[in-house]
Amino acid sequence: MFYRPEDGHGLPHNPFNAIVTPRPIAWVSTRKAKGQENLAPYSFFNAVAYTPPQVMFSSTGWKDSVQNISETGVFCVNIVEYAARDAMNITTTHFPPEVDEFSEAGIARVECETIPCSRVADAPAALECRMTQIIPLKGGINHLVLGEVVGVHMRDNCLRDGRFDVTLFQPLSRLGYRDYARVTEVFELARPDD
């Protein structure tokens, strides 16, 4: 099968996000300039640079997260583990801006160290970020948010032999449609020039 996106795919559901998988999930916590907090998952997310460390996520629509980041210049990316799948799923709800998703989903929060924002207290890792750019993308409703990581939290029980070990918490990833996956097995490949 071949299709041009501009012509449509003719399938019951768009296959694009099922093709680009698995995708890590950025559980983005933000705070409005007036103090109201927000927590929302984004699966168009990844790390984009080592030095300085930088991440990106994109939003379809100018959602509360993007609005808050544009006001304050900061956000926190919380890594989602399999054990938190149900709480994360609650935060996918399109709540009004005044609703606090931490409270709605019963998620414990703690203040970040370097930015004025809360983070998910029990997340395996959290990346405190200062926004560097918000870039409008083609289509009129898509926005790319880039941030520099200025603080990194790692849960102690996710460290083994000096490494952040994903098998200790099973990261949740987004597939297509309503499908998700979790990392339960890893293997190592040495590069030919190592």
C-alpha positions in Angstrom: 0.0 0.0 0.0 1.1 3.5 -0.8 -0.7 6.8 0.0 0.0 10.5 -0.1 -1.1 12.1 3.2 -2.7 14.9 1.3 -5.0 12.4 -0.5 -5.9 10.4 2.6 -5.1 6.8 3.5 -8.5 5.2 3.1 -8.1 3.2 6.3 -10.5 3.3 9.3 -7.7 5.1 11.4 -4.6 7.1 10.5 -1.6 4.8 10.5 1.1 7.5 10.8 1.5 7.3 14.6 1.4 3.5 14.4 4.4 3.5 12.0 6.6 5.8 14.1 6.8 3.6 17.2 7.5 3.1 20.0 7.6 6.7 21.2 8.6 7.7 24.7 6.0 9.7 26.6 6.7 13.1 28.1 4.4 13.6 31.1 4.8 17.4 31.1 4.2 19.4 34.2 3.8 23.1 34.1 2.5 26.0 36.2 0.6 29.0 35.1 2.1 32.4 36.0 -0.7 32.7 38.5 0.1 29.3 40.2 -2.4 26.9 38.7 -0.7 23.6 37.7 -1.1 21.3 34.7 0.1 17.8 33.9 -0.4 16.3 30.4 1.2 13.5 28.4 2.8 14.0 25.0 4.0 11.2 22.8 5.7 13.3 20.1 8.7 13.6 22.5 12.4 12.9 22.5 15.9 14.0 23.6 17.6 16.1 20.8 21.1 17.0 22.1 23.7 16.0 24.8 25.6 19.2 25.4 23.8 21.0 26.7 21.1 18.3 27.2 17.9 19.3 25.3 14.5 17.8 24.7 11.5 18.5 22.5 7.8 17.7 22.5 5.1 18.8 20.1 1.5 19.7 20.8 -1.4 19.5 18.4 -3.1 22.7 19.4 -2.2 25.5 21.8 -2.9 23.5 24.9 -2.6 24.5 28.5 0.9 23.1 28.7 2.1 25.3 25.8 0.3 28.3 27.2 1.9 27.9 30.6 5.4 27.4 29.1 5.0 30.5 27.0 4.1 32.5 30.1 6.7 31.1 32.5 9.5 29.7 30.3 9.8 26.4 32.2 8.4 22.9 32.2 9.3 19.5 33.6 9.3 16.2 31.7 8.4 13.3 33.9 9.1 9.8 32.6 6.1 7.5 32.7 6.5 4.0 34.0 4.2 1.1 33.4 3.0 1.2 37.1 1.7 4.8 36.5 -0.2 4.0 33.3 -3.7 4.4 34.8 -2.8 7.8 36.4 -1.2 9.0 33.2 -4.3 8.0 31.2 -6.5 10.1 33.5 -4.4 13.1 32.6 -5.2 12.6 28.9 -8.7 14.0 29.7 -9.4 17.4 28.2 -10.0 19.1 31.5 -10.8 22.9 31.6 -7.7 25.0 32.3 -8.6 25.6 36.0 -8.6 21.8 36.7 -5.4 20.5 38.4 -4.6 17.1 36.8 -2.3 16.1 39.7 -5.3 16.3 42.0 -7.7 14.7 39.5 -5.5 11.7 39.0 -4.3 11.4 42.7 -0.7 12.0 41.8 1.8 13.1 44.4 3.8 16.1 43.5 7.0 17.8 44.8 8.6 21.1 43.9 11.4 21.1 41.3 14.9 22.2 42.4 15.8 24.7 39.6 12.5 25.9 38.2 9.2 27.1 39.7 7.1 24.1 38.9 6.0 20.8 40.4 7.1 17.3 39.2 5.6 13.9 39.6 7.1 12.8 43.0 7.3 9.1 42.2 8.5 9.3 38.5 11.5 7.2 37.7 13.1 10.3 36.3 12.2 13.9 35.8 13.9 16.6 33.6 13.6 20.2 34.7 13.7 22.3 31.6 14.0 26.0 30.6 12.2 26.6 27.3 14.5 27.7 24.5 11.9 28.0 21.7 8.3 27.4 20.7 8.1 26.9 17.0 4.9 26.9 15.0 4.8 23.9 12.7 3.1 23.5 9.3 -0.6 22.9 9.6 -1.4 25.9 11.8 -2.2 24.0 15.0 1.0 22.2 15.7 3.7 23.6 18.1 7.2 22.3 18.8 8.5 23.1 22.3 12.3 22.9 22.8 13.9 23.1 26.2 17.3 22.9 27.8 17.5 20.4 30.7 18.8 22.3 33.8 18.1 19.6 36.4 17.8 15.8 36.4 16.0 13.7 39.0 16.5 9.9 39.1 14.7 7.6 41.5 17.3 5.8 43.6 15.7 2.4 43.0 16.2 2.9 39.2 20.0 2.9 39.5 22.0 -0.4 39.3 25.7 -0.6 39.1 26.0 3.1 38.3 23.5 3.0 35.4 20.0 4.2 35.0 18.3 0.8 34.4 15.0 0.9 32.6 14.2 -2.7 33.4 13.8 -1.7 37.0 10.7 0.4 36.2 9.5 -0.6 32.7 9.1 2.7 30.8 5.7 3.1 29.1 5.8 4.0 25.4 3.1 5.0 22.9 2.3 3.0 19.8 -0.5 3.8 17.4 -4.2 4.0 18.0 -4.9 3.2 21.7 -1.9 0.9 21.9 1.0 1.2 24.4 4.0 -1.0 25.2 6.4 -1.4 28.1 10.1 -2.2 28.1 10.6 -5.5 29.8 13.8 -6.8 28.1 16.9 -5.0 26.8 19.9 -6.3 24.9 23.3 -4.7 24.1 24.9 -4.2 20.7 28.5 -3.1 20.5 29.3 -0.8 17.6 31.8 -2.2 15.1 34.2 0.7 15.9 34.0 0.4 19.7 
